[in-house]
């Protein structure tokens, strides 16, 4: 079975960060306060990944950085 091996220094572009923030903001399953406390989102993303057969190590720092970067000023 092939497993995805992420590079140690993956970068998320500003555009992708904006899409992620917008998707989280407008997802009826996610509450606005979760965007301010991204650690609460990590478990949700991990659950969704498992449901879709993805076994990826998710980084709370990467998620936090992406959401902060994607948020409007």
mmJSON file of the N, C-alpha and C atoms, coordinates in Angstrom:
{"data_MODEL":{"atom_site":{
"group_PDB":["ATOM","ATOM","ATOM","ATOM","ATOM","ATOM","ATOM","ATOM","ATOM","ATOM","ATOM","ATOM","ATOM","ATOM","ATOM","ATOM","ATOM","ATOM","ATOM","ATOM","ATOM","ATOM","ATOM","ATOM","ATOM","ATOM","ATOM","ATOM","ATOM","ATOM","ATOM","ATOM","ATOM","ATOM","ATOM","ATOM","ATOM","ATOM","ATOM","ATOM","ATOM","ATOM","ATOM","ATOM","ATOM","ATOM","ATOM","ATOM","ATOM","ATOM","ATOM","ATOM","ATOM","ATOM","ATOM","ATOM","ATOM","ATOM","ATOM","ATOM","ATOM","ATOM","ATOM","ATOM","ATOM","ATOM","ATOM","ATOM","ATOM","ATOM","ATOM","ATOM","ATOM","ATOM","ATOM","ATOM","ATOM","ATOM","ATOM","ATOM","ATOM","ATOM","ATOM","ATOM","ATOM","ATOM","ATOM","ATOM","ATOM","ATOM","ATOM","ATOM","ATOM","ATOM","ATOM","ATOM","ATOM","ATOM","ATOM","ATOM","ATOM","ATOM","ATOM","ATOM","ATOM","ATOM","ATOM","ATOM","ATOM","ATOM","ATOM","ATOM","ATOM","ATOM","ATOM","ATOM","ATOM","ATOM","ATOM","ATOM","ATOM","ATOM","ATOM","ATOM","ATOM","ATOM","ATOM","ATOM","ATOM","ATOM","ATOM","ATOM","ATOM","ATOM","ATOM","ATOM","ATOM","ATOM","ATOM","ATOM","ATOM","ATOM","ATOM","ATOM","ATOM","ATOM","ATOM","ATOM","ATOM","ATOM","ATOM","ATOM","ATOM","ATOM","ATOM","ATOM","ATOM","ATOM","ATOM","ATOM","ATOM","ATOM","ATOM","ATOM","ATOM","ATOM","ATOM","ATOM","ATOM","ATOM","ATOM","ATOM","ATOM","ATOM","ATOM","ATOM","ATOM","ATOM","ATOM","ATOM","ATOM","ATOM","ATOM","ATOM","ATOM","ATOM","ATOM","ATOM","ATOM","ATOM","ATOM","ATOM","ATOM","ATOM","ATOM","ATOM","ATOM","ATOM","ATOM","ATOM","ATOM","ATOM","ATOM","ATOM","ATOM","ATOM","ATOM","ATOM","ATOM","ATOM","ATOM","ATOM","ATOM","ATOM","ATOM","ATOM","ATOM","ATOM","ATOM"],
"id":[1,2,3,4,5,6,7,8,9,10,11,12,13,14,15,16,17,18,19,20,21,22,23,24,25,26,27,28,29,30,31,32,33,34,35,36,37,38,39,40,41,42,43,44,45,46,47,48,49,50,51,52,53,54,55,56,57,58,59,60,61,62,63,64,65,66,67,68,69,70,71,72,73,74,75,76,77,78,79,80,81,82,83,84,85,86,87,88,89,90,91,92,93,94,95,96,97,98,99,100,101,102,103,104,105,106,107,108,109,110,111,112,113,114,115,116,117,118,119,120,121,122,123,124,125,126,127,128,129,130,131,132,133,134,135,136,137,138,139,140,141,142,143,144,145,146,147,148,149,150,151,152,153,154,155,156,157,158,159,160,161,162,163,164,165,166,167,168,169,170,171,172,173,174,175,176,177,178,179,180,181,182,183,184,185,186,187,188,189,190,191,192,193,194,195,196,197,198,199,200,201,202,203,204,205,206,207,208,209,210,211,212,213,214,215,216,217,218,219],
"type_symbol":["N","C","C","N","C","C","N","C","C","N","C","C","N","C","C","N","C","C","N","C","C","N","C","C","N","C","C","N","C","C","N","C","C","N","C","C","N","C","C","N","C","C","N","C","C","N","C","C","N","C","C","N","C","C","N","C","C","N","C","C","N","C","C","N","C","C","N","C","C","N","C","C","N","C","C","N","C","C","N","C","C","N","C","C","N","C","C","N","C","C","N","C","C","N","C","C","N","C","C","N","C","C","N","C","C","N","C","C","N","C","C","N","C","C","N","C","C","N","C","C","N","C","C","N","C","C","N","C","C","N","C","C","N","C","C","N","C","C","N","C","C","N","C","C","N","C","C","N","C","C","N","C","C","N","C","C","N","C","C","N","C","C","N","C","C","N","C","C","N","C","C","N","C","C","N","C","C","N","C","C","N","C","C","N","C","C","N","C","C","N","C","C","N","C","C","N","C","C","N","C","C","N","C","C","N","C","C","N","C","C","N","C","C","N","C","C","N","C","C"],
"label_atom_id":["N","CA","C","N","CA","C","N","CA","C","N","CA","C","N","CA","C","N","CA","C","N","CA","C","N","CA","C","N","CA","C","N","CA","C","N","CA","C","N","CA","C","N","CA","C","N","CA","C","N","CA","C","N","CA","C","N","CA","C","N","CA","C","N","CA","C","N","CA","C","N","CA","C","N","CA","C","N","CA","C","N","CA","C","N","CA","C","N","CA","C","N","CA","C","N","CA","C","N","CA","C","N","CA","C","N","CA","C","N","CA","C","N","CA","C","N","CA","C","N","CA","C","N","CA","C","N","CA","C","N","CA","C","N","CA","C","N","CA","C","N","CA","C","N","CA","C","N","CA","C","N","CA","C","N","CA","C","N","CA","C","N","CA","C","N","CA","C","N","CA","C","N","CA","C","N","CA","C","N","CA","C","N","CA","C","N","CA","C","N","CA","C","N","CA","C","N","CA","C","N","CA","C","N","CA","C","N","CA","C","N","CA","C","N","CA","C","N","CA","C","N","CA","C","N","CA","C","N","CA","C","N","CA","C","N","CA","C","N","CA","C","N","CA","C","N","CA","C","N","CA","C","N","CA","C"],
"label_alt_id":[null,null,null,null,null,null,null,null,null,null,null,null,null,null,null,null,null,null,null,null,null,null,null,null,null,null,null,null,null,null,null,null,null,null,null,null,null,null,null,null,null,null,null,null,null,null,null,null,null,null,null,null,null,null,null,null,null,null,null,null,null,null,null,null,null,null,null,null,null,null,null,null,null,null,null,null,null,null,null,null,null,null,null,null,null,null,null,null,null,null,null,null,null,null,null,null,null,null,null,null,null,null,null,null,null,null,null,null,null,null,null,null,null,null,null,null,null,null,null,null,null,null,null,null,null,null,null,null,null,null,null,null,null,null,null,null,null,null,null,null,null,null,null,null,null,null,null,null,null,null,null,null,null,null,null,null,null,null,null,null,null,null,null,null,null,null,null,null,null,null,null,null,null,null,null,null,null,null,null,null,null,null,null,null,null,null,null,null,null,null,null,null,null,null,null,null,null,null,null,null,null,null,null,null,null,null,null,null,null,null,null,null,null,null,null,null,null,null,null],
"label_comp_id":["UNK","UNK","UNK","UNK","UNK","UNK","UNK","UNK","UNK","UNK","UNK","UNK","UNK","UNK","UNK","UNK","UNK","UNK","UNK","UNK","UNK","UNK","UNK","UNK","UNK","UNK","UNK","UNK","UNK","UNK","UNK","UNK","UNK","UNK","UNK","UNK","UNK","UNK","UNK","UNK","UNK","UNK","UNK","UNK","UNK","UNK","UNK","UNK","UNK","UNK","UNK","UNK","UNK","UNK","UNK","UNK","UNK","UNK","UNK","UNK","UNK","UNK","UNK","UNK","UNK","UNK","UNK","UNK","UNK","UNK","UNK","UNK","UNK","UNK","UNK","UNK","UNK","UNK","UNK","UNK","UNK","UNK","UNK","UNK","UNK","UNK","UNK","UNK","UNK","UNK","UNK","UNK","UNK","UNK","UNK","UNK","UNK","UNK","UNK","UNK","UNK","UNK","UNK","UNK","UNK","UNK","UNK","UNK","UNK","UNK","UNK","UNK","UNK","UNK","UNK","UNK","UNK","UNK","UNK","UNK","UNK","UNK","UNK","UNK","UNK","UNK","UNK","UNK","UNK","UNK","UNK","UNK","UNK","UNK","UNK","UNK","UNK","UNK","UNK","UNK","UNK","UNK","UNK","UNK","UNK","UNK","UNK","UNK","UNK","UNK","UNK","UNK","UNK","UNK","UNK","UNK","UNK","UNK","UNK","UNK","UNK","UNK","UNK","UNK","UNK","UNK","UNK","UNK","UNK","UNK","UNK","UNK","UNK","UNK","UNK","UNK","UNK","UNK","UNK","UNK","UNK","UNK","UNK","UNK","UNK","UNK","UNK","UNK","UNK","UNK","UNK","UNK","UNK","UNK","UNK","UNK","UNK","UNK","UNK","UNK","UNK","UNK","UNK","UNK","UNK","UNK","UNK","UNK","UNK","UNK","UNK","UNK","UNK","UNK","UNK","UNK","UNK","UNK","UNK"],
"label_asym_id":["A","A","A","A","A","A","A","A","A","A","A","A","A","A","A","A","A","A","A","A","A","A","A","A","A","A","A","A","A","A","A","A","A","A","A","A","A","A","A","A","A","A","A","A","A","A","A","A","A","A","A","A","A","A","A","A","A","A","A","A","A","A","A","A","A","A","A","A","A","A","A","A","A","A","A","A","A","A","A","A","A","A","A","A","A","A","A","A","A","A","A","A","A","A","A","A","A","A","A","A","A","A","A","A","A","A","A","A","A","A","A","A","A","A","A","A","A","A","A","A","A","A","A","A","A","A","A","A","A","A","A","A","A","A","A","A","A","A","A","A","A","A","A","A","A","A","A","A","A","A","A","A","A","A","A","A","A","A","A","A","A","A","A","A","A","A","A","A","A","A","A","A","A","A","A","A","A","A","A","A","A","A","A","A","A","A","A","A","A","A","A","A","A","A","A","A","A","A","A","A","A","A","A","A","A","A","A","A","A","A","A","A","A","A","A","A","A","A","A"],
"label_entity_id":["1","1","1","1","1","1","1","1","1","1","1","1","1","1","1","1","1","1","1","1","1","1","1","1","1","1","1","1","1","1","1","1","1","1","1","1","1","1","1","1","1","1","1","1","1","1","1","1","1","1","1","1","1","1","1","1","1","1","1","1","1","1","1","1","1","1","1","1","1","1","1","1","1","1","1","1","1","1","1","1","1","1","1","1","1","1","1","1","1","1","1","1","1","1","1","1","1","1","1","1","1","1","1","1","1","1","1","1","1","1","1","1","1","1","1","1","1","1","1","1","1","1","1","1","1","1","1","1","1","1","1","1","1","1","1","1","1","1","1","1","1","1","1","1","1","1","1","1","1","1","1","1","1","1","1","1","1","1","1","1","1","1","1","1","1","1","1","1","1","1","1","1","1","1","1","1","1","1","1","1","1","1","1","1","1","1","1","1","1","1","1","1","1","1","1","1","1","1","1","1","1","1","1","1","1","1","1","1","1","1","1","1","1","1","1","1","1","1","1"],
"label_seq_id":[1,1,1,2,2,2,3,3,3,4,4,4,5,5,5,6,6,6,7,7,7,8,8,8,9,9,9,10,10,10,11,11,11,12,12,12,13,13,13,14,14,14,15,15,15,16,16,16,17,17,17,18,18,18,19,19,19,20,20,20,21,21,21,22,22,22,23,23,23,24,24,24,25,25,25,26,26,26,27,27,27,28,28,28,29,29,29,30,30,30,31,31,31,32,32,32,33,33,33,34,34,34,35,35,35,36,36,36,37,37,37,38,38,38,39,39,39,40,40,40,41,41,41,42,42,42,43,43,43,44,44,44,45,45,45,46,46,46,47,47,47,48,48,48,49,49,49,50,50,50,51,51,51,52,52,52,53,53,53,54,54,54,55,55,55,56,56,56,57,57,57,58,58,58,59,59,59,60,60,60,61,61,61,62,62,62,63,63,63,64,64,64,65,65,65,66,66,66,67,67,67,68,68,68,69,69,69,70,70,70,71,71,71,72,72,72,73,73,73],
"pdbx_PDB_ins_code":[null,null,null,null,null,null,null,null,null,null,null,null,null,null,null,null,null,null,null,null,null,null,null,null,null,null,null,null,null,null,null,null,null,null,null,null,null,null,null,null,null,null,null,null,null,null,null,null,null,null,null,null,null,null,null,null,null,null,null,null,null,null,null,null,null,null,null,null,null,null,null,null,null,null,null,null,null,null,null,null,null,null,null,null,null,null,null,null,null,null,null,null,null,null,null,null,null,null,null,null,null,null,null,null,null,null,null,null,null,null,null,null,null,null,null,null,null,null,null,null,null,null,null,null,null,null,null,null,null,null,null,null,null,null,null,null,null,null,null,null,null,null,null,null,null,null,null,null,null,null,null,null,null,null,null,null,null,null,null,null,null,null,null,null,null,null,null,null,null,null,null,null,null,null,null,null,null,null,null,null,null,null,null,null,null,null,null,null,null,null,null,null,null,null,null,null,null,null,null,null,null,null,null,null,null,null,null,null,null,null,null,null,null,null,null,null,null,null,null],
"Cartn_x":[0.841,0.0,0.887,0.589,1.352,0.876,1.818,1.499,2.148,1.419,1.927,2.974,4.125,5.195,5.407,4.865,5.019,6.462,6.845,8.161,8.165,9.309,9.383,9.112,9.278,9.11,8.034,6.87,5.796,5.337,4.988,4.505,3.114,2.286,0.955,0.957,0.547,0.548,-0.51,-0.359,-1.344,-2.717,-2.755,-4.033,-4.705,-3.952,-4.514,-4.955,-4.207,-4.587,-5.916,-6.109,-7.38,-8.538,-8.317,-9.363,-9.686,-8.676,-8.883,-9.69,-9.292,-9.997,-11.458,-11.69,-13.056,-13.878,-13.271,-13.973,-14.365,-13.449,-13.748,-14.809,-14.689,-15.62,-17.052,-17.204,-18.537,-19.005,-18.284,-18.682,-19.66,-20.894,-21.888,-21.532,-20.621,-20.22,-19.202,-18.604,-17.561,-18.083,-17.729,-18.157,-17.066,-17.484,-16.539,-15.423,-15.754,-14.728,-13.606,-13.901,-12.88,-11.785,-12.137,-11.122,-10.121,-10.573,-9.684,-8.881,-9.34,-8.679,-8.492,-7.545,-7.397,-7.111,-6.582,-6.332,-7.634,-8.776,-10.062,-10.421,-9.887,-10.16,-9.331,-8.186,-7.273,-7.938,-8.651,-9.322,-10.376,-11.063,-12.076,-11.414,-10.319,-9.615,-9.054,-8.538,-8.012,-9.127,-10.293,-11.439,-11.875,-11.997,-12.384,-11.364,-10.088,-9.039,-9.192,-9.381,-9.562,-10.776,-11.88,-13.103,-12.872,-11.952,-11.655,-10.431,-9.975,-8.866,-7.498,-7.387,-6.088,-5.473,-4.231,-3.506,-2.305,-2.584,-1.55,-1.255,0.002,0.295,-0.087,-0.987,-1.433,-0.759,-0.242,0.502,-0.379,-0.527,-1.318,-0.691,0.622,1.293,1.005,1.04,0.772,-0.663,-1.6,-3.003,-3.195,-2.626,-2.743,-2.15,-0.972,-0.317,-1.163,-1.683,-2.5,-3.747,-4.418,-5.645,-5.358,-4.27,-3.911,-3.547,-2.828,-2.399,-3.587,-4.583,-5.729,-6.833,-6.799,-7.851,-7.753,-8.915,-8.88,-8.213,-7.623,-6.947,-7.918],
"Cartn_y":[-1.172,0.0,1.237,2.163,3.403,4.358,4.981,6.003,7.297,8.359,9.677,10.061,10.445,10.898,12.382,13.233,14.672,15.106,16.132,16.715,17.447,17.549,18.163,19.661,20.306,21.758,22.146,21.499,21.853,23.268,23.979,25.347,25.435,26.203,26.46,27.882,28.046,29.373,30.259,31.544,32.496,32.248,31.944,31.679,30.452,29.395,28.184,28.448,29.258,29.622,30.364,31.241,31.973,31.032,30.088,29.097,28.27,27.862,27.077,27.891,29.143,29.993,30.171,30.467,30.648,29.37,28.24,26.968,26.705,26.973,26.781,27.773,29.017,30.071,29.755,29.197,28.964,27.521,26.703,25.32,25.3,24.836,24.873,23.972,23.044,22.17,22.83,23.918,24.575,25.906,26.165,27.411,28.475,29.747,30.848,30.827,30.468,30.464,29.476,28.463,27.474,28.089,29.074,29.735,30.483,30.944,31.653,30.686,29.455,28.421,27.192,27.288,26.26,24.874,24.8,23.475,22.68,23.372,22.685,22.074,22.654,22.14,20.909,20.77,19.694,18.325,18.073,16.786,16.552,17.612,17.491,17.104,17.798,17.472,16.05,15.64,14.272,13.246,13.521,12.616,12.551,13.713,13.727,12.982,13.157,12.474,10.959,10.485,9.039,8.518,9.276,8.857,8.713,9.507,9.45,8.601,7.831,6.906,7.551,8.768,9.452,9.283,8.943,8.787,9.717,10.992,12.019,12.587,12.843,13.566,15.03,15.504,16.89,17.712,18.84,19.691,20.824,20.942,22.057,23.402,23.465,24.716,25.109,24.13,24.41,24.889,24.251,24.657,26.064,26.338,27.665,28.736,28.466,29.424,29.665,28.587,28.728,29.537,29.29,30.037,31.497,31.77,33.161,33.88,33.189,33.768,34.013,33.145,33.24,34.175,34.552,35.412,36.816,37.447,38.827,39.744,40.826,41.761,42.441],
"Cartn_z":[0.0,0.0,0.0,-0.893,-0.965,0.111,0.774,1.767,1.34,1.491,1.158,2.191,1.747,2.629,2.396,3.283,3.064,3.24,2.487,2.67,4.0,4.595,5.917,5.9,4.781,4.707,3.691,3.744,2.826,3.104,2.041,2.179,1.569,2.198,1.674,1.14,-0.097,-0.709,-0.056,-0.233,0.298,-0.308,-1.586,-2.252,-1.654,-1.47,-0.872,0.566,1.29,2.659,2.668,1.699,1.62,1.322,0.415,0.127,1.361,2.097,3.314,4.322,4.542,5.506,5.079,3.797,3.305,3.464,3.159,3.283,4.734,5.643,7.066,7.533,7.099,7.507,7.074,5.879,5.324,5.449,6.19,6.42,7.588,7.353,8.428,9.623,9.442,10.547,11.473,11.02,11.806,12.353,13.565,14.203,14.043,14.008,13.83,14.868,16.11,17.155,16.848,16.059,15.71,14.846,14.048,13.226,14.095,15.239,16.164,17.029,17.117,17.923,17.043,16.136,15.1,15.662,16.891,17.471,17.588,17.686,17.741,16.385,15.318,13.972,13.639,14.262,13.913,14.033,15.123,15.299,14.221,13.824,12.774,11.456,11.101,9.862,9.905,11.045,11.162,10.975,11.546,11.395,9.936,9.297,7.88,7.031,7.325,6.565,6.704,7.934,8.156,7.396,7.44,6.744,5.246,4.706,3.275,2.964,3.953,3.731,3.691,4.194,4.221,5.602,5.599,6.863,6.808,6.977,6.875,8.253,8.525,9.762,9.576,10.399,10.286,11.372,10.969,11.88,12.391,13.711,14.23,13.881,13.825,13.478,12.031,11.136,9.718,9.528,10.222,10.112,10.66,11.809,12.416,11.499,10.97,10.074,8.83,8.236,7.03,7.288,8.416,8.716,9.016,9.718,9.986,8.688,7.846,6.573,5.642,5.703,4.798,5.277,6.552,7.108,6.503,6.343,5.834,6.861,6.376,7.303,8.238],
"occupancy":[1.0,1.0,1.0,1.0,1.0,1.0,1.0,1.0,1.0,1.0,1.0,1.0,1.0,1.0,1.0,1.0,1.0,1.0,1.0,1.0,1.0,1.0,1.0,1.0,1.0,1.0,1.0,1.0,1.0,1.0,1.0,1.0,1.0,1.0,1.0,1.0,1.0,1.0,1.0,1.0,1.0,1.0,1.0,1.0,1.0,1.0,1.0,1.0,1.0,1.0,1.0,1.0,1.0,1.0,1.0,1.0,1.0,1.0,1.0,1.0,1.0,1.0,1.0,1.0,1.0,1.0,1.0,1.0,1.0,1.0,1.0,1.0,1.0,1.0,1.0,1.0,1.0,1.0,1.0,1.0,1.0,1.0,1.0,1.0,1.0,1.0,1.0,1.0,1.0,1.0,1.0,1.0,1.0,1.0,1.0,1.0,1.0,1.0,1.0,1.0,1.0,1.0,1.0,1.0,1.0,1.0,1.0,1.0,1.0,1.0,1.0,1.0,1.0,1.0,1.0,1.0,1.0,1.0,1.0,1.0,1.0,1.0,1.0,1.0,1.0,1.0,1.0,1.0,1.0,1.0,1.0,1.0,1.0,1.0,1.0,1.0,1.0,1.0,1.0,1.0,1.0,1.0,1.0,1.0,1.0,1.0,1.0,1.0,1.0,1.0,1.0,1.0,1.0,1.0,1.0,1.0,1.0,1.0,1.0,1.0,1.0,1.0,1.0,1.0,1.0,1.0,1.0,1.0,1.0,1.0,1.0,1.0,1.0,1.0,1.0,1.0,1.0,1.0,1.0,1.0,1.0,1.0,1.0,1.0,1.0,1.0,1.0,1.0,1.0,1.0,1.0,1.0,1.0,1.0,1.0,1.0,1.0,1.0,1.0,1.0,1.0,1.0,1.0,1.0,1.0,1.0,1.0,1.0,1.0,1.0,1.0,1.0,1.0,1.0,1.0,1.0,1.0,1.0,1.0],
"B_iso_or_equiv":[0.0,0.0,0.0,0.0,0.0,0.0,0.0,0.0,0.0,0.0,0.0,0.0,0.0,0.0,0.0,0.0,0.0,0.0,0.0,0.0,0.0,0.0,0.0,0.0,0.0,0.0,0.0,0.0,0.0,0.0,0.0,0.0,0.0,0.0,0.0,0.0,0.0,0.0,0.0,0.0,0.0,0.0,0.0,0.0,0.0,0.0,0.0,0.0,0.0,0.0,0.0,0.0,0.0,0.0,0.0,0.0,0.0,0.0,0.0,0.0,0.0,0.0,0.0,0.0,0.0,0.0,0.0,0.0,0.0,0.0,0.0,0.0,0.0,0.0,0.0,0.0,0.0,0.0,0.0,0.0,0.0,0.0,0.0,0.0,0.0,0.0,0.0,0.0,0.0,0.0,0.0,0.0,0.0,0.0,0.0,0.0,0.0,0.0,0.0,0.0,0.0,0.0,0.0,0.0,0.0,0.0,0.0,0.0,0.0,0.0,0.0,0.0,0.0,0.0,0.0,0.0,0.0,0.0,0.0,0.0,0.0,0.0,0.0,0.0,0.0,0.0,0.0,0.0,0.0,0.0,0.0,0.0,0.0,0.0,0.0,0.0,0.0,0.0,0.0,0.0,0.0,0.0,0.0,0.0,0.0,0.0,0.0,0.0,0.0,0.0,0.0,0.0,0.0,0.0,0.0,0.0,0.0,0.0,0.0,0.0,0.0,0.0,0.0,0.0,0.0,0.0,0.0,0.0,0.0,0.0,0.0,0.0,0.0,0.0,0.0,0.0,0.0,0.0,0.0,0.0,0.0,0.0,0.0,0.0,0.0,0.0,0.0,0.0,0.0,0.0,0.0,0.0,0.0,0.0,0.0,0.0,0.0,0.0,0.0,0.0,0.0,0.0,0.0,0.0,0.0,0.0,0.0,0.0,0.0,0.0,0.0,0.0,0.0,0.0,0.0,0.0,0.0,0.0,0.0],
"pdbx_formal_charge":[null,null,null,null,null,null,null,null,null,null,null,null,null,null,null,null,null,null,null,null,null,null,null,null,null,null,null,null,null,null,null,null,null,null,null,null,null,null,null,null,null,null,null,null,null,null,null,null,null,null,null,null,null,null,null,null,null,null,null,null,null,null,null,null,null,null,null,null,null,null,null,null,null,null,null,null,null,null,null,null,null,null,null,null,null,null,null,null,null,null,null,null,null,null,null,null,null,null,null,null,null,null,null,null,null,null,null,null,null,null,null,null,null,null,null,null,null,null,null,null,null,null,null,null,null,null,null,null,null,null,null,null,null,null,null,null,null,null,null,null,null,null,null,null,null,null,null,null,null,null,null,null,null,null,null,null,null,null,null,null,null,null,null,null,null,null,null,null,null,null,null,null,null,null,null,null,null,null,null,null,null,null,null,null,null,null,null,null,null,null,null,null,null,null,null,null,null,null,null,null,null,null,null,null,null,null,null,null,null,null,null,null,null,null,null,null,null,null,null],
"auth_seq_id":[1,1,1,2,2,2,3,3,3,4,4,4,5,5,5,6,6,6,7,7,7,8,8,8,9,9,9,10,10,10,11,11,11,12,12,12,13,13,13,14,14,14,15,15,15,16,16,16,17,17,17,18,18,18,19,19,19,20,20,20,21,21,21,22,22,22,23,23,23,24,24,24,25,25,25,26,26,26,27,27,27,28,28,28,29,29,29,30,30,30,31,31,31,32,32,32,33,33,33,34,34,34,35,35,35,36,36,36,37,37,37,38,38,38,39,39,39,40,40,40,41,41,41,42,42,42,43,43,43,44,44,44,45,45,45,46,46,46,47,47,47,48,48,48,49,49,49,50,50,50,51,51,51,52,52,52,53,53,53,54,54,54,55,55,55,56,56,56,57,57,57,58,58,58,59,59,59,60,60,60,61,61,61,62,62,62,63,63,63,64,64,64,65,65,65,66,66,66,67,67,67,68,68,68,69,69,69,70,70,70,71,71,71,72,72,72,73,73,73],
"auth_comp_id":["UNK","UNK","UNK","UNK","UNK","UNK","UNK","UNK","UNK","UNK","UNK","UNK","UNK","UNK","UNK","UNK","UNK","UNK","UNK","UNK","UNK","UNK","UNK","UNK","UNK","UNK","UNK","UNK","UNK","UNK","UNK","UNK","UNK","UNK","UNK","UNK","UNK","UNK","UNK","UNK","UNK","UNK","UNK","UNK","UNK","UNK","UNK","UNK","UNK","UNK","UNK","UNK","UNK","UNK","UNK","UNK","UNK","UNK","UNK","UNK","UNK","UNK","UNK","UNK","UNK","UNK","UNK","UNK","UNK","UNK","UNK","UNK","UNK","UNK","UNK","UNK","UNK","UNK","UNK","UNK","UNK","UNK","UNK","UNK","UNK","UNK","UNK","UNK","UNK","UNK","UNK","UNK","UNK","UNK","UNK","UNK","UNK","UNK","UNK","UNK","UNK","UNK","UNK","UNK","UNK","UNK","UNK","UNK","UNK","UNK","UNK","UNK","UNK","UNK","UNK","UNK","UNK","UNK","UNK","UNK","UNK","UNK","UNK","UNK","UNK","UNK","UNK","UNK","UNK","UNK","UNK","UNK","UNK","UNK","UNK","UNK","UNK","UNK","UNK","UNK","UNK","UNK","UNK","UNK","UNK","UNK","UNK","UNK","UNK","UNK","UNK","UNK","UNK","UNK","UNK","UNK","UNK","UNK","UNK","UNK","UNK","UNK","UNK","UNK","UNK","UNK","UNK","UNK","UNK","UNK","UNK","UNK","UNK","UNK","UNK","UNK","UNK","UNK","UNK","UNK","UNK","UNK","UNK","UNK","UNK","UNK","UNK","UNK","UNK","UNK","UNK","UNK","UNK","UNK","UNK","UNK","UNK","UNK","UNK","UNK","UNK","UNK","UNK","UNK","UNK","UNK","UNK","UNK","UNK","UNK","UNK","UNK","UNK","UNK","UNK","UNK","UNK","UNK","UNK"],
"auth_asym_id":["A","A","A","A","A","A","A","A","A","A","A","A","A","A","A","A","A","A","A","A","A","A","A","A","A","A","A","A","A","A","A","A","A","A","A","A","A","A","A","A","A","A","A","A","A","A","A","A","A","A","A","A","A","A","A","A","A","A","A","A","A","A","A","A","A","A","A","A","A","A","A","A","A","A","A","A","A","A","A","A","A","A","A","A","A","A","A","A","A","A","A","A","A","A","A","A","A","A","A","A","A","A","A","A","A","A","A","A","A","A","A","A","A","A","A","A","A","A","A","A","A","A","A","A","A","A","A","A","A","A","A","A","A","A","A","A","A","A","A","A","A","A","A","A","A","A","A","A","A","A","A","A","A","A","A","A","A","A","A","A","A","A","A","A","A","A","A","A","A","A","A","A","A","A","A","A","A","A","A","A","A","A","A","A","A","A","A","A","A","A","A","A","A","A","A","A","A","A","A","A","A","A","A","A","A","A","A","A","A","A","A","A","A","A","A","A","A","A","A"],
"auth_atom_id":["N","CA","C","N","CA","C","N","CA","C","N","CA","C","N","CA","C","N","CA","C","N","CA","C","N","CA","C","N","CA","C","N","CA","C","N","CA","C","N","CA","C","N","CA","C","N","CA","C","N","CA","C","N","CA","C","N","CA","C","N","CA","C","N","CA","C","N","CA","C","N","CA","C","N","CA","C","N","CA","C","N","CA","C","N","CA","C","N","CA","C","N","CA","C","N","CA","C","N","CA","C","N","CA","C","N","CA","C","N","CA","C","N","CA","C","N","CA","C","N","CA","C","N","CA","C","N","CA","C","N","CA","C","N","CA","C","N","CA","C","N","CA","C","N","CA","C","N","CA","C","N","CA","C","N","CA","C","N","CA","C","N","CA","C","N","CA","C","N","CA","C","N","CA","C","N","CA","C","N","CA","C","N","CA","C","N","CA","C","N","CA","C","N","CA","C","N","CA","C","N","CA","C","N","CA","C","N","CA","C","N","CA","C","N","CA","C","N","CA","C","N","CA","C","N","CA","C","N","CA","C","N","CA","C","N","CA","C","N","CA","C","N","CA","C","N","CA","C","N","CA","C","N","CA","C"],
"pdbx_PDB_model_num":[1,1,1,1,1,1,1,1,1,1,1,1,1,1,1,1,1,1,1,1,1,1,1,1,1,1,1,1,1,1,1,1,1,1,1,1,1,1,1,1,1,1,1,1,1,1,1,1,1,1,1,1,1,1,1,1,1,1,1,1,1,1,1,1,1,1,1,1,1,1,1,1,1,1,1,1,1,1,1,1,1,1,1,1,1,1,1,1,1,1,1,1,1,1,1,1,1,1,1,1,1,1,1,1,1,1,1,1,1,1,1,1,1,1,1,1,1,1,1,1,1,1,1,1,1,1,1,1,1,1,1,1,1,1,1,1,1,1,1,1,1,1,1,1,1,1,1,1,1,1,1,1,1,1,1,1,1,1,1,1,1,1,1,1,1,1,1,1,1,1,1,1,1,1,1,1,1,1,1,1,1,1,1,1,1,1,1,1,1,1,1,1,1,1,1,1,1,1,1,1,1,1,1,1,1,1,1,1,1,1,1,1,1,1,1,1,1,1,1]
}}}
